Amino acid sequence: MKREQLSKGEPINCSGSRSRTTKRAAPPREGAPTRAKIVICKIPSSGEQSISGSDSPDFSKFLIDQVAYVLGREPDDFEKWGRQTDAMLAAIAGIEPRDEIEGMLVAQLIASHNAAMECYRRAMIPGQTFEGRRENLNQANKLSRTYAALTEALDRHRGKGQQHIRVEHVNVHAGGQAIVGAVTPGGGSR
């Protein structure tokens, strides 16, 4: 993902792909600092949806803003948080949400991961009381389990969840035959 500066009405596009929308910035005031804007980029491998998995630019911007707020900053504060923003966008693009549900799950994955890491960080502060350390580690543990549950939900939504078949009470009588293992219908040719 590449952030680009807006300047004097030039269109902004993502490097290496077409942006879903092209926006023109108003010419900056004399002496006013320029701010980078998040550009909703298409994921090159899918070629159809934006980074959020949605065809709606409004949904994409809303989702990215939600993740930015969860990270504890304003969405357009790139001067201070540029590296973190790049990492967040890379994480979303790397997971490649295919629809709005996956986009929301990805946002929650990022939020729970960052919250867990913050709890781990707080637990390791020197001079931390035993109760403070224990509480932060407990919260980090809960958030890590939430992250794992969200990952499983994303896999199930994508159809990657493991399917289990449980067979109970199989009786094979004298002279009978049973097969243990995977059986495919259609038989073979002899």
PyMOL commands that place a pseudoatom at each C-alpha (Angstrom):
pseudoatom trace, name=CA, resn=MET, resi=1, chain=A, elem=C, hetatm=0, pos=[0.000, 0.000, 0.000]
pseudoatom trace, name=CA, resn=LYS, resi=2, chain=A, elem=C, hetatm=0, pos=[1.334, 3.402, -0.820]
pseudoatom trace, name=CA, resn=ARG, resi=3, chain=A, elem=C, hetatm=0, pos=[0.240, 6.675, 0.707]
pseudoatom trace, name=CA, resn=GLU, resi=4, chain=A, elem=C, hetatm=0, pos=[0.354, 9.657, -1.587]
pseudoatom trace, name=CA, resn=GLN, resi=5, chain=A, elem=C, hetatm=0, pos=[0.326, 13.351, -0.789]
pseudoatom trace, name=CA, resn=LEU, resi=6, chain=A, elem=C, hetatm=0, pos=[-2.530, 15.413, -2.138]
pseudoatom trace, name=CA, resn=SER, resi=7, chain=A, elem=C, hetatm=0, pos=[-1.400, 18.541, -3.915]
pseudoatom trace, name=CA, resn=LYS, resi=8, chain=A, elem=C, hetatm=0, pos=[-3.021, 21.194, -6.076]
pseudoatom trace, name=CA, resn=GLY, resi=9, chain=A, elem=C, hetatm=0, pos=[-5.925, 19.195, -7.422]
pseudoatom trace, name=CA, resn=GLU, resi=10, chain=A, elem=C, hetatm=0, pos=[-3.923, 16.257, -8.778]
pseudoatom trace, name=CA, resn=PRO, resi=11, chain=A, elem=C, hetatm=0, pos=[-5.755, 12.927, -8.869]
pseudoatom trace, name=CA, resn=ILE, resi=12, chain=A, elem=C, hetatm=0, pos=[-4.527, 10.331, -6.405]
pseudoatom trace, name=CA, resn=ASN, resi=13, chain=A, elem=C, hetatm=0, pos=[-4.119, 6.704, -7.398]
pseudoatom trace, name=CA, resn=CYS, resi=14, chain=A, elem=C, hetatm=0, pos=[-2.640, 3.640, -5.790]
pseudoatom trace, name=CA, resn=SER, resi=15, chain=A, elem=C, hetatm=0, pos=[0.695, 2.560, -7.137]
pseudoatom trace, name=CA, resn=GLY, resi=16, chain=A, elem=C, hetatm=0, pos=[0.383, -0.548, -9.292]
pseudoatom trace, name=CA, resn=SER, resi=17, chain=A, elem=C, hetatm=0, pos=[-3.418, -0.643, -9.391]
pseudoatom trace, name=CA, resn=ARG, resi=18, chain=A, elem=C, hetatm=0, pos=[-6.417, 1.468, -10.282]
pseudoatom trace, name=CA, resn=SER, resi=19, chain=A, elem=C, hetatm=0, pos=[-8.173, 3.172, -7.418]
pseudoatom trace, name=CA, resn=ARG, resi=20, chain=A, elem=C, hetatm=0, pos=[-11.898, 2.666, -7.014]
pseudoatom trace, name=CA, resn=THR, resi=21, chain=A, elem=C, hetatm=0, pos=[-12.458, 6.399, -7.052]
pseudoatom trace, name=CA, resn=THR, resi=22, chain=A, elem=C, hetatm=0, pos=[-10.257, 9.274, -8.051]
pseudoatom trace, name=CA, resn=LYS, resi=23, chain=A, elem=C, hetatm=0, pos=[-10.499, 12.252, -5.745]
pseudoatom trace, name=CA, resn=ARG, resi=24, chain=A, elem=C, hetatm=0, pos=[-9.242, 15.739, -6.331]
pseudoatom trace, name=CA, resn=ALA, resi=25, chain=A, elem=C, hetatm=0, pos=[-7.916, 17.752, -3.456]
pseudoatom trace, name=CA, resn=ALA, resi=26, chain=A, elem=C, hetatm=0, pos=[-8.616, 21.408, -3.051]
pseudoatom trace, name=CA, resn=PRO, resi=27, chain=A, elem=C, hetatm=0, pos=[-5.502, 23.520, -3.553]
pseudoatom trace, name=CA, resn=PRO, resi=28, chain=A, elem=C, hetatm=0, pos=[-3.768, 23.912, -0.169]
pseudoatom trace, name=CA, resn=ARG, resi=29, chain=A, elem=C, hetatm=0, pos=[-3.755, 27.264, 1.584]
pseudoatom trace, name=CA, resn=GLU, resi=30, chain=A, elem=C, hetatm=0, pos=[-0.475, 29.130, 1.597]
pseudoatom trace, name=CA, resn=GLY, resi=31, chain=A, elem=C, hetatm=0, pos=[1.682, 27.740, 4.403]
pseudoatom trace, name=CA, resn=ALA, resi=32, chain=A, elem=C, hetatm=0, pos=[-0.846, 25.051, 5.385]
pseudoatom trace, name=CA, resn=PRO, resi=33, chain=A, elem=C, hetatm=0, pos=[0.622, 21.614, 6.034]
pseudoatom trace, name=CA, resn=THR, resi=34, chain=A, elem=C, hetatm=0, pos=[-0.354, 18.927, 3.550]
pseudoatom trace, name=CA, resn=ARG, resi=35, chain=A, elem=C, hetatm=0, pos=[-1.939, 15.761, 4.918]
pseudoatom trace, name=CA, resn=ALA, resi=36, chain=A, elem=C, hetatm=0, pos=[-1.896, 12.358, 3.319]
pseudoatom trace, name=CA, resn=LYS, resi=37, chain=A, elem=C, hetatm=0, pos=[-5.221, 10.620, 2.790]
pseudoatom trace, name=CA, resn=ILE, resi=38, chain=A, elem=C, hetatm=0, pos=[-6.037, 6.937, 2.827]
pseudoatom trace, name=CA, resn=VAL, resi=39, chain=A, elem=C, hetatm=0, pos=[-6.656, 5.766, -0.715]
pseudoatom trace, name=CA, resn=ILE, resi=40, chain=A, elem=C, hetatm=0, pos=[-8.943, 2.784, -1.087]
pseudoatom trace, name=CA, resn=CYS, resi=41, chain=A, elem=C, hetatm=0, pos=[-6.968, 0.438, -3.323]
pseudoatom trace, name=CA, resn=LYS, resi=42, chain=A, elem=C, hetatm=0, pos=[-8.063, -2.633, -5.170]
pseudoatom trace, name=CA, resn=ILE, resi=43, chain=A, elem=C, hetatm=0, pos=[-6.450, -5.847, -4.104]
pseudoatom trace, name=CA, resn=PRO, resi=44, chain=A, elem=C, hetatm=0, pos=[-4.431, -6.911, -7.143]
pseudoatom trace, name=CA, resn=SER, resi=45, chain=A, elem=C, hetatm=0, pos=[-5.228, -10.632, -6.778]
pseudoatom trace, name=CA, resn=SER, resi=46, chain=A, elem=C, hetatm=0, pos=[-9.000, -10.161, -6.705]
pseudoatom trace, name=CA, resn=GLY, resi=47, chain=A, elem=C, hetatm=0, pos=[-9.265, -7.197, -9.042]
pseudoatom trace, name=CA, resn=GLU, resi=48, chain=A, elem=C, hetatm=0, pos=[-12.914, -6.659, -8.122]
pseudoatom trace, name=CA, resn=GLN, resi=49, chain=A, elem=C, hetatm=0, pos=[-13.330, -5.373, -4.593]
pseudoatom trace, name=CA, resn=SER, resi=50, chain=A, elem=C, hetatm=0, pos=[-11.576, -2.723, -2.595]
pseudoatom trace, name=CA, resn=ILE, resi=51, chain=A, elem=C, hetatm=0, pos=[-9.310, -3.405, 0.345]
pseudoatom trace, name=CA, resn=SER, resi=52, chain=A, elem=C, hetatm=0, pos=[-12.349, -3.920, 2.633]
pseudoatom trace, name=CA, resn=GLY, resi=53, chain=A, elem=C, hetatm=0, pos=[-13.992, -6.579, 0.459]
pseudoatom trace, name=CA, resn=SER, resi=54, chain=A, elem=C, hetatm=0, pos=[-16.848, -4.231, -0.416]
pseudoatom trace, name=CA, resn=ASP, resi=55, chain=A, elem=C, hetatm=0, pos=[-17.762, -2.473, -3.627]
pseudoatom trace, name=CA, resn=SER, resi=56, chain=A, elem=C, hetatm=0, pos=[-18.834, 0.548, -1.572]
pseudoatom trace, name=CA, resn=PRO, resi=57, chain=A, elem=C, hetatm=0, pos=[-16.165, 3.233, -1.090]
pseudoatom trace, name=CA, resn=ASP, resi=58, chain=A, elem=C, hetatm=0, pos=[-18.179, 4.553, 1.874]
pseudoatom trace, name=CA, resn=PHE, resi=59, chain=A, elem=C, hetatm=0, pos=[-18.071, 1.166, 3.625]
pseudoatom trace, name=CA, resn=SER, resi=60, chain=A, elem=C, hetatm=0, pos=[-14.339, 0.857, 2.930]
pseudoatom trace, name=CA, resn=LYS, resi=61, chain=A, elem=C, hetatm=0, pos=[-13.539, 4.279, 4.355]
pseudoatom trace, name=CA, resn=PHE, resi=62, chain=A, elem=C, hetatm=0, pos=[-15.776, 3.671, 7.370]
pseudoatom trace, name=CA, resn=LEU, resi=63, chain=A, elem=C, hetatm=0, pos=[-14.108, 0.314, 8.114]
pseudoatom trace, name=CA, resn=ILE, resi=64, chain=A, elem=C, hetatm=0, pos=[-10.587, 1.715, 7.768]
pseudoatom trace, name=CA, resn=ASP, resi=65, chain=A, elem=C, hetatm=0, pos=[-11.519, 4.675, 9.975]
pseudoatom trace, name=CA, resn=GLN, resi=66, chain=A, elem=C, hetatm=0, pos=[-12.906, 2.278, 12.610]
pseudoatom trace, name=CA, resn=VAL, resi=67, chain=A, elem=C, hetatm=0, pos=[-9.630, 0.363, 12.679]
pseudoatom trace, name=CA, resn=ALA, resi=68, chain=A, elem=C, hetatm=0, pos=[-7.687, 3.643, 12.891]
pseudoatom trace, name=CA, resn=TYR, resi=69, chain=A, elem=C, hetatm=0, pos=[-9.759, 4.772, 15.891]
pseudoatom trace, name=CA, resn=VAL, resi=70, chain=A, elem=C, hetatm=0, pos=[-9.217, 1.409, 17.602]
pseudoatom trace, name=CA, resn=LEU, resi=71, chain=A, elem=C, hetatm=0, pos=[-5.481, 1.906, 17.171]
pseudoatom trace, name=CA, resn=GLY, resi=72, chain=A, elem=C, hetatm=0, pos=[-5.900, 5.040, 19.266]
pseudoatom trace, name=CA, resn=ARG, resi=73, chain=A, elem=C, hetatm=0, pos=[-5.480, 7.779, 16.698]
pseudoatom trace, name=CA, resn=GLU, resi=74, chain=A, elem=C, hetatm=0, pos=[-7.306, 9.926, 14.207]
pseudoatom trace, name=CA, resn=PRO, resi=75, chain=A, elem=C, hetatm=0, pos=[-7.580, 8.365, 10.723]
pseudoatom trace, name=CA, resn=ASP, resi=76, chain=A, elem=C, hetatm=0, pos=[-5.799, 11.221, 8.940]
pseudoatom trace, name=CA, resn=ASP, resi=77, chain=A, elem=C, hetatm=0, pos=[-2.911, 11.631, 11.410]
pseudoatom trace, name=CA, resn=PHE, resi=78, chain=A, elem=C, hetatm=0, pos=[-0.301, 10.188, 9.023]
pseudoatom trace, name=CA, resn=GLU, resi=79, chain=A, elem=C, hetatm=0, pos=[2.597, 12.409, 10.045]
pseudoatom trace, name=CA, resn=LYS, resi=80, chain=A, elem=C, hetatm=0, pos=[2.654, 10.782, 13.482]
pseudoatom trace, name=CA, resn=TRP, resi=81, chain=A, elem=C, hetatm=0, pos=[1.262, 7.323, 12.686]
pseudoatom trace, name=CA, resn=GLY, resi=82, chain=A, elem=C, hetatm=0, pos=[2.332, 6.659, 9.082]
pseudoatom trace, name=CA, resn=ARG, resi=83, chain=A, elem=C, hetatm=0, pos=[4.178, 3.413, 9.786]
pseudoatom trace, name=CA, resn=GLN, resi=84, chain=A, elem=C, hetatm=0, pos=[1.334, 2.042, 11.890]
pseudoatom trace, name=CA, resn=THR, resi=85, chain=A, elem=C, hetatm=0, pos=[-1.170, 3.006, 9.191]
pseudoatom trace, name=CA, resn=ASP, resi=86, chain=A, elem=C, hetatm=0, pos=[0.911, 1.276, 6.529]
pseudoatom trace, name=CA, resn=ALA, resi=87, chain=A, elem=C, hetatm=0, pos=[1.085, -1.843, 8.709]
pseudoatom trace, name=CA, resn=MET, resi=88, chain=A, elem=C, hetatm=0, pos=[-2.698, -1.771, 9.291]
pseudoatom trace, name=CA, resn=LEU, resi=89, chain=A, elem=C, hetatm=0, pos=[-3.426, -1.441, 5.568]
pseudoatom trace, name=CA, resn=ALA, resi=90, chain=A, elem=C, hetatm=0, pos=[-0.901, -4.184, 4.775]
pseudoatom trace, name=CA, resn=ALA, resi=91, chain=A, elem=C, hetatm=0, pos=[-2.609, -6.492, 7.301]
pseudoatom trace, name=CA, resn=ILE, resi=92, chain=A, elem=C, hetatm=0, pos=[-6.046, -5.860, 5.779]
pseudoatom trace, name=CA, resn=ALA, resi=93, chain=A, elem=C, hetatm=0, pos=[-4.726, -6.317, 2.239]
pseudoatom trace, name=CA, resn=GLY, resi=94, chain=A, elem=C, hetatm=0, pos=[-2.771, -9.425, 3.249]
pseudoatom trace, name=CA, resn=ILE, resi=95, chain=A, elem=C, hetatm=0, pos=[-5.851, -11.187, 4.594]
pseudoatom trace, name=CA, resn=GLU, resi=96, chain=A, elem=C, hetatm=0, pos=[-7.745, -10.159, 1.433]
pseudoatom trace, name=CA, resn=PRO, resi=97, chain=A, elem=C, hetatm=0, pos=[-11.350, -9.912, 2.597]
pseudoatom trace, name=CA, resn=ARG, resi=98, chain=A, elem=C, hetatm=0, pos=[-13.736, -11.025, -0.154]
pseudoatom trace, name=CA, resn=ASP, resi=99, chain=A, elem=C, hetatm=0, pos=[-16.940, -9.458, 1.154]
pseudoatom trace, name=CA, resn=GLU, resi=100, chain=A, elem=C, hetatm=0, pos=[-18.213, -7.090, 3.833]
pseudoatom trace, name=CA, resn=ILE, resi=101, chain=A, elem=C, hetatm=0, pos=[-18.464, -9.816, 6.501]
pseudoatom trace, name=CA, resn=GLU, resi=102, chain=A, elem=C, hetatm=0, pos=[-14.824, -10.750, 5.976]
pseudoatom trace, name=CA, resn=GLY, resi=103, chain=A, elem=C, hetatm=0, pos=[-13.890, -7.064, 6.038]
pseudoatom trace, name=CA, resn=MET, resi=104, chain=A, elem=C, hetatm=0, pos=[-15.558, -6.633, 9.423]
pseudoatom trace, name=CA, resn=LEU, resi=105, chain=A, elem=C, hetatm=0, pos=[-13.907, -9.806, 10.757]
pseudoatom trace, name=CA, resn=VAL, resi=106, chain=A, elem=C, hetatm=0, pos=[-10.516, -8.538, 9.580]
pseudoatom trace, name=CA, resn=ALA, resi=107, chain=A, elem=C, hetatm=0, pos=[-11.106, -5.219, 11.364]
pseudoatom trace, name=CA, resn=GLN, resi=108, chain=A, elem=C, hetatm=0, pos=[-11.967, -7.096, 14.560]
pseudoatom trace, name=CA, resn=LEU, resi=109, chain=A, elem=C, hetatm=0, pos=[-8.875, -9.301, 14.151]
pseudoatom trace, name=CA, resn=ILE, resi=110, chain=A, elem=C, hetatm=0, pos=[-6.656, -6.236, 13.948]
pseudoatom trace, name=CA, resn=ALA, resi=111, chain=A, elem=C, hetatm=0, pos=[-8.408, -4.608, 16.901]
pseudoatom trace, name=CA, resn=SER, resi=112, chain=A, elem=C, hetatm=0, pos=[-8.182, -7.676, 19.147]
pseudoatom trace, name=CA, resn=HIS, resi=113, chain=A, elem=C, hetatm=0, pos=[-4.540, -8.275, 18.209]
pseudoatom trace, name=CA, resn=ASN, resi=114, chain=A, elem=C, hetatm=0, pos=[-3.553, -4.706, 19.012]
pseudoatom trace, name=CA, resn=ALA, resi=115, chain=A, elem=C, hetatm=0, pos=[-5.498, -4.698, 22.269]
pseudoatom trace, name=CA, resn=ALA, resi=116, chain=A, elem=C, hetatm=0, pos=[-3.871, -7.987, 23.333]
pseudoatom trace, name=CA, resn=MET, resi=117, chain=A, elem=C, hetatm=0, pos=[-0.406, -6.646, 22.512]
pseudoatom trace, name=CA, resn=GLU, resi=118, chain=A, elem=C, hetatm=0, pos=[-1.130, -3.489, 24.515]
pseudoatom trace, name=CA, resn=CYS, resi=119, chain=A, elem=C, hetatm=0, pos=[-2.143, -5.635, 27.511]
pseudoatom trace, name=CA, resn=TYR, resi=120, chain=A, elem=C, hetatm=0, pos=[1.045, -7.682, 27.189]
pseudoatom trace, name=CA, resn=ARG, resi=121, chain=A, elem=C, hetatm=0, pos=[3.056, -4.446, 27.018]
pseudoatom trace, name=CA, resn=ARG, resi=122, chain=A, elem=C, hetatm=0, pos=[1.376, -3.078, 30.128]
pseudoatom trace, name=CA, resn=ALA, resi=123, chain=A, elem=C, hetatm=0, pos=[1.976, -6.330, 32.011]
pseudoatom trace, name=CA, resn=MET, resi=124, chain=A, elem=C, hetatm=0, pos=[5.710, -5.964, 31.397]
pseudoatom trace, name=CA, resn=ILE, resi=125, chain=A, elem=C, hetatm=0, pos=[6.055, -2.394, 32.680]
pseudoatom trace, name=CA, resn=PRO, resi=126, chain=A, elem=C, hetatm=0, pos=[8.852, -2.341, 35.280]
pseudoatom trace, name=CA, resn=GLY, resi=127, chain=A, elem=C, hetatm=0, pos=[7.586, -1.874, 38.825]
pseudoatom trace, name=CA, resn=GLN, resi=128, chain=A, elem=C, hetatm=0, pos=[4.152, -3.202, 37.922]
pseudoatom trace, name=CA, resn=THR, resi=129, chain=A, elem=C, hetatm=0, pos=[2.169, -4.478, 40.907]
pseudoatom trace, name=CA, resn=PHE, resi=130, chain=A, elem=C, hetatm=0, pos=[1.303, -8.158, 41.029]
pseudoatom trace, name=CA, resn=GLU, resi=131, chain=A, elem=C, hetatm=0, pos=[-2.398, -7.361, 40.647]
pseudoatom trace, name=CA, resn=GLY, resi=132, chain=A, elem=C, hetatm=0, pos=[-1.773, -5.034, 37.721]
pseudoatom trace, name=CA, resn=ARG, resi=133, chain=A, elem=C, hetatm=0, pos=[0.434, -7.590, 35.972]
pseudoatom trace, name=CA, resn=ARG, resi=134, chain=A, elem=C, hetatm=0, pos=[-2.082, -10.390, 36.575]
pseudoatom trace, name=CA, resn=GLU, resi=135, chain=A, elem=C, hetatm=0, pos=[-5.020, -8.301, 35.302]
pseudoatom trace, name=CA, resn=ASN, resi=136, chain=A, elem=C, hetatm=0, pos=[-3.180, -7.281, 32.147]
pseudoatom trace, name=CA, resn=LEU, resi=137, chain=A, elem=C, hetatm=0, pos=[-2.103, -10.865, 31.454]
pseudoatom trace, name=CA, resn=ASN, resi=138, chain=A, elem=C, hetatm=0, pos=[-5.685, -12.095, 32.029]
pseudoatom trace, name=CA, resn=GLN, resi=139, chain=A, elem=C, hetatm=0, pos=[-7.054, -9.514, 29.606]
pseudoatom trace, name=CA, resn=ALA, resi=140, chain=A, elem=C, hetatm=0, pos=[-4.349, -10.362, 27.060]
pseudoatom trace, name=CA, resn=ASN, resi=141, chain=A, elem=C, hetatm=0, pos=[-5.256, -14.048, 27.391]
pseudoatom trace, name=CA, resn=LYS, resi=142, chain=A, elem=C, hetatm=0, pos=[-8.961, -13.309, 26.765]
pseudoatom trace, name=CA, resn=LEU, resi=143, chain=A, elem=C, hetatm=0, pos=[-8.131, -11.120, 23.788]
pseudoatom trace, name=CA, resn=SER, resi=144, chain=A, elem=C, hetatm=0, pos=[-5.830, -13.804, 22.358]
pseudoatom trace, name=CA, resn=ARG, resi=145, chain=A, elem=C, hetatm=0, pos=[-8.654, -16.337, 22.617]
pseudoatom trace, name=CA, resn=THR, resi=146, chain=A, elem=C, hetatm=0, pos=[-10.976, -13.845, 20.921]
pseudoatom trace, name=CA, resn=TYR, resi=147, chain=A, elem=C, hetatm=0, pos=[-8.421, -13.482, 18.131]
pseudoatom trace, name=CA, resn=ALA, resi=148, chain=A, elem=C, hetatm=0, pos=[-8.289, -17.262, 17.686]
pseudoatom trace, name=CA, resn=ALA, resi=149, chain=A, elem=C, hetatm=0, pos=[-12.113, -17.462, 17.628]
pseudoatom trace, name=CA, resn=LEU, resi=150, chain=A, elem=C, hetatm=0, pos=[-12.280, -14.693, 15.010]
pseudoatom trace, name=CA, resn=THR, resi=151, chain=A, elem=C, hetatm=0, pos=[-9.688, -16.500, 12.877]
pseudoatom trace, name=CA, resn=GLU, resi=152, chain=A, elem=C, hetatm=0, pos=[-11.770, -19.682, 13.075]
pseudoatom trace, name=CA, resn=ALA, resi=153, chain=A, elem=C, hetatm=0, pos=[-14.907, -17.706, 12.162]
pseudoatom trace, name=CA, resn=LEU, resi=154, chain=A, elem=C, hetatm=0, pos=[-13.127, -16.257, 9.121]
pseudoatom trace, name=CA, resn=ASP, resi=155, chain=A, elem=C, hetatm=0, pos=[-11.996, -19.735, 8.072]
pseudoatom trace, name=CA, resn=ARG, resi=156, chain=A, elem=C, hetatm=0, pos=[-15.516, -21.128, 8.503]
pseudoatom trace, name=CA, resn=HIS, resi=157, chain=A, elem=C, hetatm=0, pos=[-16.950, -18.243, 6.478]
pseudoatom trace, name=CA, resn=ARG, resi=158, chain=A, elem=C, hetatm=0, pos=[-14.453, -19.011, 3.715]
pseudoatom trace, name=CA, resn=GLY, resi=159, chain=A, elem=C, hetatm=0, pos=[-15.306, -22.703, 3.853]
pseudoatom trace, name=CA, resn=LYS, resi=160, chain=A, elem=C, hetatm=0, pos=[-11.945, -23.750, 5.274]
pseudoatom trace, name=CA, resn=GLY, resi=161, chain=A, elem=C, hetatm=0, pos=[-13.278, -25.082, 8.567]
pseudoatom trace, name=CA, resn=GLN, resi=162, chain=A, elem=C, hetatm=0, pos=[-12.570, -28.697, 9.323]
pseudoatom trace, name=CA, resn=GLN, resi=163, chain=A, elem=C, hetatm=0, pos=[-15.517, -31.001, 8.885]
pseudoatom trace, name=CA, resn=HIS, resi=164, chain=A, elem=C, hetatm=0, pos=[-15.860, -33.831, 11.352]
pseudoatom trace, name=CA, resn=ILE, resi=165, chain=A, elem=C, hetatm=0, pos=[-17.886, -36.969, 10.798]
pseudoatom trace, name=CA, resn=ARG, resi=166, chain=A, elem=C, hetatm=0, pos=[-18.584, -38.962, 13.890]
pseudoatom trace, name=CA, resn=VAL, resi=167, chain=A, elem=C, hetatm=0, pos=[-19.693, -42.561, 13.543]
pseudoatom trace, name=CA, resn=GLU, resi=168, chain=A, elem=C, hetatm=0, pos=[-21.074, -44.303, 16.587]
pseudoatom trace, name=CA, resn=HIS, resi=169, chain=A, elem=C, hetatm=0, pos=[-22.413, -47.782, 17.283]
pseudoatom trace, name=CA, resn=VAL, resi=170, chain=A, elem=C, hetatm=0, pos=[-21.078, -49.729, 14.332]
pseudoatom trace, name=CA, resn=ASN, resi=171, chain=A, elem=C, hetatm=0, pos=[-21.874, -53.426, 14.532]
pseudoatom trace, name=CA, resn=VAL, resi=172, chain=A, elem=C, hetatm=0, pos=[-20.159, -55.945, 12.266]
pseudoatom trace, name=CA, resn=HIS, resi=173, chain=A, elem=C, hetatm=0, pos=[-21.588, -59.434, 12.618]
pseudoatom trace, name=CA, resn=ALA, resi=174, chain=A, elem=C, hetatm=0, pos=[-19.747, -62.690, 12.008]
pseudoatom trace, name=CA, resn=GLY, resi=175, chain=A, elem=C, hetatm=0, pos=[-18.926, -63.031, 8.324]
pseudoatom trace, name=CA, resn=GLY, resi=176, chain=A, elem=C, hetatm=0, pos=[-19.588, -59.315, 7.660]
pseudoatom trace, name=CA, resn=GLN, resi=177, chain=A, elem=C, hetatm=0, pos=[-17.157, -56.730, 6.334]
pseudoatom trace, name=CA, resn=ALA, resi=178, chain=A, elem=C, hetatm=0, pos=[-16.506, -53.140, 7.357]
pseudoatom trace, name=CA, resn=ILE, resi=179, chain=A, elem=C, hetatm=0, pos=[-14.399, -50.401, 5.875]
pseudoatom trace, name=CA, resn=VAL, resi=180, chain=A, elem=C, hetatm=0, pos=[-12.577, -47.882, 8.044]
pseudoatom trace, name=CA, resn=GLY, resi=181, chain=A, elem=C, hetatm=0, pos=[-11.458, -44.753, 6.224]
pseudoatom trace, name=CA, resn=ALA, resi=182, chain=A, elem=C, hetatm=0, pos=[-12.588, -42.408, 3.510]
pseudoatom trace, name=CA, resn=VAL, resi=183, chain=A, elem=C, hetatm=0, pos=[-15.064, -43.900, 1.066]
pseudoatom trace, name=CA, resn=THR, resi=184, chain=A, elem=C, hetatm=0, pos=[-15.866, -42.177, -2.222]
pseudoatom trace, name=CA, resn=PRO, resi=185, chain=A, elem=C, hetatm=0, pos=[-19.062, -43.021, -4.095]
pseudoatom trace, name=CA, resn=GLY, resi=186, chain=A, elem=C, hetatm=0, pos=[-18.993, -44.172, -7.693]
pseudoatom trace, name=CA, resn=GLY, resi=187, chain=A, elem=C, hetatm=0, pos=[-16.836, -47.242, -7.239]
pseudoatom trace, name=CA, resn=GLY, resi=188, chain=A, elem=C, hetatm=0, pos=[-13.904, -48.171, -9.395]
pseudoatom trace, name=CA, resn=SER, resi=189, chain=A, elem=C, hetatm=0, pos=[-13.609, -50.030, -12.670]
pseudoatom trace, name=CA, resn=ARG, resi=190, chain=A, elem=C, hetatm=0, pos=[-12.451, -53.633, -12.715]
for i in range(1, 190): cmd.bond("trace and resi %d" % i, "trace and resi %d" % (i + 1))
show_as sticks, trace
zoom trace
